[in-house]
Amino acid sequence: MLSRAHNERIVGNDNCVFFQKMKLQIPPNAYRMHYVKARVRVHRYPDGGMAVFHGPRKLAEYTADGTLTGIEEDKKSAAGGAPPTGYMADPFSAPPY
């Protein structure tokens, strides 16, 4: 059973979860472009801030009023920056060894 600070939600078709009358948008990251219909956990911290998790991975952080404060490295990767470690640019190419 999750404590009162952790709440499970199902991500809606707009890639958002509703939590305490707020709509929290989940940004795309290096692992997935969207989390539609995924089961996530919303954590509420004592300072009022929030975070959304999918398994052990933190997807996003928010202020007490629901404003996205972001995870910069994931935003850069999703926007076309460096791919995550261990990622092969062409999955059909031969390994380098």
Biopython code that builds the backbone (N, CA, C, O; Angstrom):
import numpy as np
from Bio.PDB.StructureBuilder import StructureBuilder

atoms = [
    (1, "MET", "N", (0.844, -1.189, 0.000)),
    (1, "MET", "CA", (0.000, 0.000, 0.000)),
    (1, "MET", "C", (0.879, 1.239, 0.000)),
    (1, "MET", "O", (1.819, 1.336, 0.789)),
    (2, "LEU", "N", (0.583, 2.176, -0.870)),
    (2, "LEU", "CA", (1.350, 3.404, -0.949)),
    (2, "LEU", "C", (0.941, 4.347, 0.170)),
    (2, "LEU", "O", (-0.220, 4.384, 0.578)),
    (3, "SER", "N", (1.920, 5.116, 0.663)),
    (3, "SER", "CA", (1.602, 6.092, 1.698)),
    (3, "SER", "C", (0.809, 7.235, 1.086)),
    (3, "SER", "O", (0.623, 7.286, -0.130)),
    (4, "ARG", "N", (0.348, 8.141, 1.917)),
    (4, "ARG", "CA", (-0.461, 9.253, 1.437)),
    (4, "ARG", "C", (0.333, 10.206, 0.548)),
    (4, "ARG", "O", (-0.263, 10.962, -0.220)),
    (5, "ALA", "N", (1.666, 10.188, 0.632)),
    (5, "ALA", "CA", (2.491, 11.077, -0.179)),
    (5, "ALA", "C", (2.703, 10.528, -1.587)),
    (5, "ALA", "O", (3.185, 11.245, -2.464)),
    (6, "HIS", "N", (2.347, 9.262, -1.812)),
    (6, "HIS", "CA", (2.515, 8.641, -3.126)),
    (6, "HIS", "C", (1.152, 8.197, -3.624)),
    (6, "HIS", "O", (0.417, 7.510, -2.914)),
    (7, "ASN", "N", (0.818, 8.588, -4.834)),
    (7, "ASN", "CA", (-0.491, 8.263, -5.390)),
    (7, "ASN", "C", (-0.339, 7.722, -6.793)),
    (7, "ASN", "O", (0.334, 8.328, -7.625)),
    (8, "GLU", "N", (-0.961, 6.582, -7.065)),
    (8, "GLU", "CA", (-0.919, 6.012, -8.405)),
    (8, "GLU", "C", (-1.951, 6.688, -9.291)),
    (8, "GLU", "O", (-3.056, 7.012, -8.857)),
    (9, "ARG", "N", (-1.563, 6.891, -10.539)),
    (9, "ARG", "CA", (-2.452, 7.467, -11.542)),
    (9, "ARG", "C", (-2.209, 6.760, -12.870)),
    (9, "ARG", "O", (-1.148, 6.172, -13.081)),
    (10, "ILE", "N", (-3.186, 6.817, -13.759)),
    (10, "ILE", "CA", (-3.049, 6.333, -15.128)),
    (10, "ILE", "C", (-2.950, 7.569, -16.015)),
    (10, "ILE", "O", (-3.774, 8.478, -15.911)),
    (11, "VAL", "N", (-1.955, 7.604, -16.878)),
    (11, "VAL", "CA", (-1.733, 8.757, -17.754)),
    (11, "VAL", "C", (-2.832, 8.792, -18.810)),
    (11, "VAL", "O", (-3.157, 7.772, -19.418)),
    (12, "GLY", "N", (-3.393, 9.969, -19.018)),
    (12, "GLY", "CA", (-4.465, 10.147, -19.982)),
    (12, "GLY", "C", (-3.962, 10.243, -21.414)),
    (12, "GLY", "O", (-2.756, 10.242, -21.661)),
    (13, "ASN", "N", (-4.894, 10.327, -22.353)),
    (13, "ASN", "CA", (-4.566, 10.409, -23.780)),
    (13, "ASN", "C", (-3.789, 11.674, -24.149)),
    (13, "ASN", "O", (-3.162, 11.733, -25.207)),
    (14, "ASP", "N", (-3.830, 12.681, -23.280)),
    (14, "ASP", "CA", (-3.096, 13.923, -23.536)),
    (14, "ASP", "C", (-1.734, 13.928, -22.835)),
    (14, "ASP", "O", (-1.094, 14.974, -22.730)),
    (15, "ASN", "N", (-1.294, 12.763, -22.358)),
    (15, "ASN", "CA", (0.003, 12.593, -21.687)),
    (15, "ASN", "C", (0.064, 13.400, -20.389)),
    (15, "ASN", "O", (1.120, 13.911, -20.015)),
    (16, "CYS", "N", (-1.080, 13.508, -19.706)),
    (16, "CYS", "CA", (-1.187, 14.242, -18.450)),
    (16, "CYS", "C", (-1.802, 13.346, -17.385)),
    (16, "CYS", "O", (-2.513, 12.388, -17.687)),
    (17, "VAL", "N", (-1.509, 13.682, -16.124)),
    (17, "VAL", "CA", (-2.195, 13.052, -15.010)),
    (17, "VAL", "C", (-2.853, 14.153, -14.186)),
    (17, "VAL", "O", (-2.335, 15.266, -14.096)),
    (18, "PHE", "N", (-3.989, 13.838, -13.590)),
    (18, "PHE", "CA", (-4.649, 14.777, -12.700)),
    (18, "PHE", "C", (-4.288, 14.423, -11.276)),
    (18, "PHE", "O", (-4.344, 13.261, -10.873)),
    (19, "PHE", "N", (-3.912, 15.454, -10.509)),
    (19, "PHE", "CA", (-3.532, 15.246, -9.116)),
    (19, "PHE", "C", (-3.924, 16.485, -8.323)),
    (19, "PHE", "O", (-3.443, 17.584, -8.599)),
    (20, "GLN", "N", (-4.791, 16.306, -7.344)),
    (20, "GLN", "CA", (-5.264, 17.385, -6.476)),
    (20, "GLN", "C", (-5.677, 18.625, -7.271)),
    (20, "GLN", "O", (-5.182, 19.726, -7.028)),
    (21, "LYS", "N", (-6.584, 18.432, -8.215)),
    (21, "LYS", "CA", (-7.167, 19.476, -9.060)),
    (21, "LYS", "C", (-6.154, 20.149, -9.990)),
    (21, "LYS", "O", (-6.411, 21.232, -10.516)),
    (22, "MET", "N", (-5.002, 19.502, -10.188)),
    (22, "MET", "CA", (-4.007, 20.033, -11.114)),
    (22, "MET", "C", (-3.778, 19.037, -12.239)),
    (22, "MET", "O", (-3.870, 17.825, -12.041)),
    (23, "LYS", "N", (-3.482, 19.557, -13.412)),
    (23, "LYS", "CA", (-3.169, 18.734, -14.569)),
    (23, "LYS", "C", (-1.660, 18.800, -14.772)),
    (23, "LYS", "O", (-1.118, 19.865, -15.067)),
    (24, "LEU", "N", (-0.975, 17.658, -14.612)),
    (24, "LEU", "CA", (0.477, 17.605, -14.717)),
    (24, "LEU", "C", (0.870, 16.990, -16.059)),
    (24, "LEU", "O", (0.628, 15.808, -16.300)),
    (25, "GLN", "N", (1.474, 17.793, -16.924)),
    (25, "GLN", "CA", (1.917, 17.337, -18.238)),
    (25, "GLN", "C", (3.237, 16.594, -18.087)),
    (25, "GLN", "O", (4.157, 17.098, -17.443)),
    (26, "ILE", "N", (3.345, 15.399, -18.673)),
    (26, "ILE", "CA", (4.580, 14.624, -18.643)),
    (26, "ILE", "C", (5.318, 14.883, -19.953)),
    (26, "ILE", "O", (4.795, 14.565, -21.022)),
    (27, "PRO", "N", (6.516, 15.452, -19.895)),
    (27, "PRO", "CA", (7.250, 15.744, -21.130)),
    (27, "PRO", "C", (7.859, 14.482, -21.727)),
    (27, "PRO", "O", (8.115, 13.521, -21.002)),
    (28, "PRO", "N", (8.095, 14.469, -23.039)),
    (28, "PRO", "CA", (8.793, 13.323, -23.643)),
    (28, "PRO", "C", (10.224, 13.280, -23.122)),
    (28, "PRO", "O", (10.786, 14.307, -22.742)),
    (29, "ASN", "N", (10.809, 12.087, -23.105)),
    (29, "ASN", "CA", (12.194, 11.963, -22.665)),
    (29, "ASN", "C", (12.932, 10.989, -23.566)),
    (29, "ASN", "O", (12.394, 10.549, -24.582)),
    (30, "ALA", "N", (14.141, 10.655, -23.206)),
    (30, "ALA", "CA", (14.987, 9.803, -24.044)),
    (30, "ALA", "C", (14.487, 8.364, -24.107)),
    (30, "ALA", "O", (14.901, 7.605, -24.983)),
    (31, "TYR", "N", (13.609, 7.983, -23.196)),
    (31, "TYR", "CA", (13.153, 6.598, -23.124)),
    (31, "TYR", "C", (11.828, 6.364, -23.831)),
    (31, "TYR", "O", (11.622, 5.319, -24.447)),
    (32, "ARG", "N", (10.924, 7.347, -23.740)),
    (32, "ARG", "CA", (9.609, 7.216, -24.383)),
    (32, "ARG", "C", (9.121, 8.582, -24.816)),
    (32, "ARG", "O", (9.375, 9.584, -24.149)),
    (33, "MET", "N", (8.427, 8.617, -25.923)),
    (33, "MET", "CA", (7.854, 9.881, -26.395)),
    (33, "MET", "C", (6.577, 10.235, -25.630)),
    (33, "MET", "O", (6.244, 11.410, -25.481)),
    (34, "HIS", "N", (5.869, 9.217, -25.148)),
    (34, "HIS", "CA", (4.661, 9.472, -24.364)),
    (34, "HIS", "C", (4.458, 8.334, -23.373)),
    (34, "HIS", "O", (5.052, 7.262, -23.489)),
    (35, "TYR", "N", (3.598, 8.603, -22.394)),
    (35, "TYR", "CA", (3.284, 7.617, -21.361)),
    (35, "TYR", "C", (1.784, 7.359, -21.297)),
    (35, "TYR", "O", (1.268, 6.995, -20.241)),
    (36, "VAL", "N", (1.081, 7.541, -22.402)),
    (36, "VAL", "CA", (-0.365, 7.348, -22.459)),
    (36, "VAL", "C", (-0.717, 5.956, -21.952)),
    (36, "VAL", "O", (-0.155, 4.954, -22.395)),
    (37, "LYS", "N", (-1.649, 5.916, -21.024)),
    (37, "LYS", "CA", (-2.177, 4.706, -20.387)),
    (37, "LYS", "C", (-1.171, 3.981, -19.491)),
    (37, "LYS", "O", (-1.444, 2.871, -19.033)),
    (38, "ALA", "N", (-0.022, 4.589, -19.238)),
    (38, "ALA", "CA", (0.956, 3.983, -18.328)),
    (38, "ALA", "C", (0.543, 4.269, -16.884)),
    (38, "ALA", "O", (-0.072, 5.294, -16.591)),
    (39, "ARG", "N", (0.888, 3.356, -16.004)),
    (39, "ARG", "CA", (0.638, 3.540, -14.577)),
    (39, "ARG", "C", (1.850, 4.261, -13.991)),
    (39, "ARG", "O", (2.974, 3.771, -14.095)),
    (40, "VAL", "N", (1.625, 5.428, -13.374)),
    (40, "VAL", "CA", (2.698, 6.225, -12.798)),
    (40, "VAL", "C", (2.374, 6.535, -11.329)),
    (40, "VAL", "O", (1.245, 6.353, -10.873)),
    (41, "ARG", "N", (3.391, 7.004, -10.609)),
    (41, "ARG", "CA", (3.208, 7.440, -9.225)),
    (41, "ARG", "C", (3.488, 8.934, -9.140)),
    (41, "ARG", "O", (4.471, 9.427, -9.693)),
    (42, "VAL", "N", (2.616, 9.641, -8.444)),
    (42, "VAL", "CA", (2.840, 11.055, -8.178)),
    (42, "VAL", "C", (3.272, 11.162, -6.722)),
    (42, "VAL", "O", (2.561, 10.717, -5.820)),
    (43, "HIS", "N", (4.441, 11.754, -6.501)),
    (43, "HIS", "CA", (4.961, 11.961, -5.149)),
    (43, "HIS", "C", (4.740, 13.415, -4.771)),
    (43, "HIS", "O", (5.031, 14.320, -5.554)),
    (44, "ARG", "N", (4.227, 13.636, -3.573)),
    (44, "ARG", "CA", (4.042, 14.997, -3.045)),
    (44, "ARG", "C", (5.053, 15.167, -1.927)),
    (44, "ARG", "O", (5.082, 14.364, -0.995)),
    (45, "TYR", "N", (5.884, 16.202, -2.001)),
    (45, "TYR", "CA", (6.931, 16.440, -1.022)),
    (45, "TYR", "C", (6.460, 17.428, 0.042)),
    (45, "TYR", "O", (5.521, 18.186, -0.197)),
    (46, "PRO", "N", (7.103, 17.429, 1.221)),
    (46, "PRO", "CA", (6.673, 18.331, 2.300)),
    (46, "PRO", "C", (6.668, 19.809, 1.923)),
    (46, "PRO", "O", (5.878, 20.578, 2.470)),
    (47, "ASP", "N", (7.538, 20.221, 0.996)),
    (47, "ASP", "CA", (7.571, 21.632, 0.576)),
    (47, "ASP", "C", (6.468, 21.956, -0.432)),
    (47, "ASP", "O", (6.349, 23.101, -0.868)),
    (48, "GLY", "N", (5.663, 20.962, -0.804)),
    (48, "GLY", "CA", (4.566, 21.168, -1.748)),
    (48, "GLY", "C", (4.903, 20.758, -3.164)),
    (48, "GLY", "O", (4.006, 20.594, -3.990)),
    (49, "GLY", "N", (6.187, 20.588, -3.461)),
    (49, "GLY", "CA", (6.604, 20.167, -4.792)),
    (49, "GLY", "C", (6.138, 18.755, -5.092)),
    (49, "GLY", "O", (5.778, 18.004, -4.185)),
    (50, "MET", "N", (6.147, 18.400, -6.364)),
    (50, "MET", "CA", (5.685, 17.079, -6.783)),
    (50, "MET", "C", (6.641, 16.509, -7.813)),
    (50, "MET", "O", (7.422, 17.234, -8.429)),
    (51, "ALA", "N", (6.567, 15.196, -7.990)),
    (51, "ALA", "CA", (7.328, 14.519, -9.037)),
    (51, "ALA", "C", (6.498, 13.338, -9.522)),
    (51, "ALA", "O", (5.725, 12.754, -8.763)),
    (52, "VAL", "N", (6.668, 12.995, -10.798)),
    (52, "VAL", "CA", (5.984, 11.846, -11.386)),
    (52, "VAL", "C", (7.032, 10.803, -11.715)),
    (52, "VAL", "O", (8.057, 11.108, -12.324)),
    (53, "PHE", "N", (6.766, 9.554, -11.302)),
    (53, "PHE", "CA", (7.683, 8.441, -11.510)),
    (53, "PHE", "C", (7.021, 7.343, -12.320)),
    (53, "PHE", "O", (5.827, 7.086, -12.168)),
    (54, "HIS", "N", (7.786, 6.702, -13.171)),
    (54, "HIS", "CA", (7.364, 5.496, -13.876)),
    (54, "HIS", "C", (8.377, 4.437, -13.489)),
    (54, "HIS", "O", (9.516, 4.464, -13.954)),
    (55, "GLY", "N", (7.968, 3.500, -12.634)),
    (55, "GLY", "CA", (8.925, 2.561, -12.064)),
    (55, "GLY", "C", (9.927, 3.351, -11.236)),
    (55, "GLY", "O", (9.531, 4.229, -10.470)),
    (56, "PRO", "N", (11.220, 3.058, -11.374)),
    (56, "PRO", "CA", (12.223, 3.795, -10.593)),
    (56, "PRO", "C", (12.628, 5.128, -11.234)),
    (56, "PRO", "O", (13.389, 5.884, -10.631)),
    (57, "ARG", "N", (12.143, 5.426, -12.426)),
    (57, "ARG", "CA", (12.593, 6.602, -13.182)),
    (57, "ARG", "C", (11.713, 7.811, -12.907)),
    (57, "ARG", "O", (10.489, 7.746, -13.022)),
    (58, "LYS", "N", (12.359, 8.921, -12.541)),
    (58, "LYS", "CA", (11.629, 10.174, -12.348)),
    (58, "LYS", "C", (11.410, 10.805, -13.718)),
    (58, "LYS", "O", (12.363, 11.069, -14.450)),
    (59, "LEU", "N", (10.148, 11.042, -14.054)),
    (59, "LEU", "CA", (9.814, 11.603, -15.357)),
    (59, "LEU", "C", (9.821, 13.116, -15.372)),
    (59, "LEU", "O", (10.235, 13.726, -16.357)),
    (60, "ALA", "N", (9.363, 13.732, -14.282)),
    (60, "ALA", "CA", (9.275, 15.190, -14.235)),
    (60, "ALA", "C", (9.117, 15.650, -12.801)),
    (60, "ALA", "O", (8.678, 14.899, -11.931)),
    (61, "GLU", "N", (9.488, 16.911, -12.572)),
    (61, "GLU", "CA", (9.298, 17.566, -11.281)),
    (61, "GLU", "C", (8.434, 18.793, -11.486)),
    (61, "GLU", "O", (8.466, 19.416, -12.547)),
    (62, "TYR", "N", (7.655, 19.142, -10.459)),
    (62, "TYR", "CA", (6.722, 20.255, -10.535)),
    (62, "TYR", "C", (6.783, 21.070, -9.256)),
    (62, "TYR", "O", (7.107, 20.546, -8.190)),
    (63, "THR", "N", (6.470, 22.357, -9.366)),
    (63, "THR", "CA", (6.344, 23.204, -8.186)),
    (63, "THR", "C", (5.011, 22.907, -7.513)),
    (63, "THR", "O", (4.219, 22.108, -8.013)),
    (64, "ALA", "N", (4.769, 23.551, -6.381)),
    (64, "ALA", "CA", (3.529, 23.326, -5.636)),
    (64, "ALA", "C", (2.289, 23.721, -6.432)),
    (64, "ALA", "O", (1.207, 23.186, -6.189)),
    (65, "ASP", "N", (2.431, 24.657, -7.387)),
    (65, "ASP", "CA", (1.268, 25.057, -8.188)),
    (65, "ASP", "C", (1.131, 24.261, -9.482)),
    (65, "ASP", "O", (0.254, 24.556, -10.294)),
    (66, "GLY", "N", (1.993, 23.245, -9.688)),
    (66, "GLY", "CA", (1.881, 22.369, -10.848)),
    (66, "GLY", "C", (2.721, 22.777, -12.041)),
    (66, "GLY", "O", (2.587, 22.186, -13.113)),
    (67, "THR", "N", (3.591, 23.779, -11.887)),
    (67, "THR", "CA", (4.461, 24.219, -12.972)),
    (67, "THR", "C", (5.618, 23.239, -13.136)),
    (67, "THR", "O", (6.276, 22.879, -12.160)),
    (68, "LEU", "N", (5.860, 22.816, -14.354)),
    (68, "LEU", "CA", (6.942, 21.887, -14.646)),
    (68, "LEU", "C", (8.281, 22.556, -14.378)),
    (68, "LEU", "O", (8.552, 23.636, -14.904)),
    (69, "THR", "N", (9.131, 21.914, -13.553)),
    (69, "THR", "CA", (10.463, 22.456, -13.303)),
    (69, "THR", "C", (11.505, 21.679, -14.057)),
    (69, "THR", "O", (12.633, 22.148, -14.213)),
    (70, "GLY", "N", (11.154, 20.491, -14.534)),
    (70, "GLY", "CA", (11.941, 19.783, -15.519)),
    (70, "GLY", "C", (13.122, 18.973, -15.045)),
    (70, "GLY", "O", (13.650, 19.144, -13.947)),
    (71, "ILE", "N", (13.506, 18.084, -15.934)),
    (71, "ILE", "CA", (14.701, 17.277, -15.806)),
    (71, "ILE", "C", (15.469, 17.568, -17.089)),
    (71, "ILE", "O", (15.165, 17.005, -18.141)),
    (72, "GLU", "N", (16.450, 18.435, -17.002)),
    (72, "GLU", "CA", (17.110, 18.987, -18.181)),
    (72, "GLU", "C", (17.741, 17.948, -19.091)),
    (72, "GLU", "O", (17.606, 18.050, -20.310)),
    (73, "GLU", "N", (18.433, 16.941, -18.537)),
    (73, "GLU", "CA", (19.122, 15.976, -19.390)),
    (73, "GLU", "C", (18.146, 15.185, -20.237)),
    (73, "GLU", "O", (18.454, 14.868, -21.387)),
    (74, "ASP", "N", (16.973, 14.854, -19.702)),
    (74, "ASP", "CA", (15.982, 14.122, -20.476)),
    (74, "ASP", "C", (15.370, 15.007, -21.557)),
    (74, "ASP", "O", (15.110, 14.534, -22.664)),
    (75, "LYS", "N", (15.136, 16.283, -21.256)),
    (75, "LYS", "CA", (14.568, 17.187, -22.253)),
    (75, "LYS", "C", (15.536, 17.347, -23.418)),
    (75, "LYS", "O", (15.113, 17.344, -24.574)),
    (76, "LYS", "N", (16.836, 17.487, -23.130)),
    (76, "LYS", "CA", (17.823, 17.660, -24.185)),
    (76, "LYS", "C", (17.876, 16.421, -25.074)),
    (76, "LYS", "O", (17.939, 16.540, -26.298)),
    (77, "SER", "N", (17.853, 15.239, -24.472)),
    (77, "SER", "CA", (17.901, 14.007, -25.260)),
    (77, "SER", "C", (16.660, 13.859, -26.121)),
    (77, "SER", "O", (16.761, 13.445, -27.277)),
    (78, "ALA", "N", (15.496, 14.186, -25.587)),
    (78, "ALA", "CA", (14.258, 14.041, -26.338)),
    (78, "ALA", "C", (14.190, 15.068, -27.470)),
    (78, "ALA", "O", (13.528, 14.839, -28.482)),
    (79, "ALA", "N", (14.873, 16.191, -27.297)),
    (79, "ALA", "CA", (14.838, 17.240, -28.313)),
    (79, "ALA", "C", (15.898, 17.037, -29.388)),
    (79, "ALA", "O", (16.079, 17.906, -30.241)),
    (80, "GLY", "N", (16.590, 15.925, -29.365)),
    (80, "GLY", "CA", (17.561, 15.650, -30.407)),
    (80, "GLY", "C", (18.996, 15.786, -29.954)),
    (80, "GLY", "O", (19.905, 15.782, -30.785)),
    (81, "GLY", "N", (19.225, 15.908, -28.645)),
    (81, "GLY", "CA", (20.582, 15.994, -28.125)),
    (81, "GLY", "C", (21.239, 14.626, -28.147)),
    (81, "GLY", "O", (20.860, 13.756, -28.931)),
    (82, "ALA", "N", (22.203, 14.446, -27.301)),
    (82, "ALA", "CA", (22.939, 13.182, -27.252)),
    (82, "ALA", "C", (22.027, 12.043, -26.814)),
    (82, "ALA", "O", (21.246, 12.217, -25.878)),
    (83, "PRO", "N", (22.103, 10.876, -27.466)),
    (83, "PRO", "CA", (21.280, 9.738, -27.060)),
    (83, "PRO", "C", (21.766, 9.176, -25.734)),
    (83, "PRO", "O", (22.908, 9.430, -25.350)),
    (84, "PRO", "N", (20.934, 8.419, -25.022)),
    (84, "PRO", "CA", (21.357, 7.846, -23.755)),
    (84, "PRO", "C", (22.508, 6.862, -23.957)),
    (84, "PRO", "O", (22.676, 6.297, -25.038)),
    (85, "THR", "N", (23.285, 6.669, -22.914)),
    (85, "THR", "CA", (24.430, 5.771, -22.972)),
    (85, "THR", "C", (23.984, 4.363, -23.356)),
    (85, "THR", "O", (22.964, 3.873, -22.871)),
    (86, "GLY", "N", (24.755, 3.717, -24.229)),
    (86, "GLY", "CA", (24.431, 2.358, -24.646)),
    (86, "GLY", "C", (23.454, 2.294, -25.802)),
    (86, "GLY", "O", (23.045, 1.205, -26.205)),
    (87, "TYR", "N", (23.080, 3.417, -26.331)),
    (87, "TYR", "CA", (22.103, 3.483, -27.417)),
    (87, "TYR", "C", (22.827, 3.423, -28.754)),
    (87, "TYR", "O", (23.772, 4.179, -28.980)),
    (88, "MET", "N", (22.395, 2.532, -29.644)),
    (88, "MET", "CA", (22.983, 2.458, -30.983)),
    (88, "MET", "C", (22.127, 3.289, -31.923)),
    (88, "MET", "O", (20.911, 3.105, -31.984)),
    (89, "ALA", "N", (22.749, 4.199, -32.654)),
    (89, "ALA", "CA", (22.016, 5.083, -33.551)),
    (89, "ALA", "C", (21.277, 4.289, -34.619)),
    (89, "ALA", "O", (20.134, 4.612, -34.941)),
    (90, "ASP", "N", (21.909, 3.249, -35.179)),
    (90, "ASP", "CA", (21.279, 2.415, -36.187)),
    (90, "ASP", "C", (21.180, 0.997, -35.631)),
    (90, "ASP", "O", (22.188, 0.293, -35.571)),
    (91, "PRO", "N", (19.980, 0.560, -35.222)),
    (91, "PRO", "CA", (19.856, -0.753, -34.596)),
    (91, "PRO", "C", (20.185, -1.921, -35.525)),
    (91, "PRO", "O", (20.364, -3.048, -35.063)),
    (92, "PHE", "N", (20.267, -1.654, -36.850)),
    (92, "PHE", "CA", (20.555, -2.724, -37.796)),
    (92, "PHE", "C", (22.029, -2.781, -38.207)),
    (92, "PHE", "O", (22.435, -3.657, -38.971)),
    (93, "SER", "N", (22.812, -1.852, -37.698)),
    (93, "SER", "CA", (24.229, -1.858, -38.040)),
    (93, "SER", "C", (24.967, -2.899, -37.191)),
    (93, "SER", "O", (24.508, -3.281, -36.114)),
    (94, "ALA", "N", (26.084, -3.335, -37.686)),
    (94, "ALA", "CA", (26.898, -4.324, -36.965)),
    (94, "ALA", "C", (27.566, -3.667, -35.774)),
    (94, "ALA", "O", (27.926, -2.492, -35.843)),
    (95, "PRO", "N", (27.742, -4.405, -34.675)),
    (95, "PRO", "CA", (28.446, -3.840, -33.521)),
    (95, "PRO", "C", (29.897, -3.518, -33.898)),
    (95, "PRO", "O", (30.437, -4.113, -34.831)),
    (96, "PRO", "N", (30.529, -2.587, -33.186)),
    (96, "PRO", "CA", (31.866, -2.119, -33.562)),
    (96, "PRO", "C", (32.985, -3.110, -33.264)),
    (96, "PRO", "O", (34.142, -2.771, -33.508)),
    (97, "TYR", "N", (32.729, -4.273, -32.770)),
    (97, "TYR", "CA", (33.804, -5.231, -32.452)),
    (97, "TYR", "C", (33.892, -6.352, -33.457)),
    (97, "TYR", "O", (34.742, -7.232, -33.327)),
]
sb = StructureBuilder()
sb.init_structure("model")
sb.init_model(0)
sb.init_chain("A")
sb.init_seg("    ")
for serial, (resi, resn, name, xyz) in enumerate(atoms, 1):
    if name == "N":
        sb.init_residue(resn, " ", resi, " ")
    sb.init_atom(name, np.array(xyz, "f"), 0.0, 1.0, " ", f" {name:<3s}", serial, name[0])
structure = sb.get_structure()
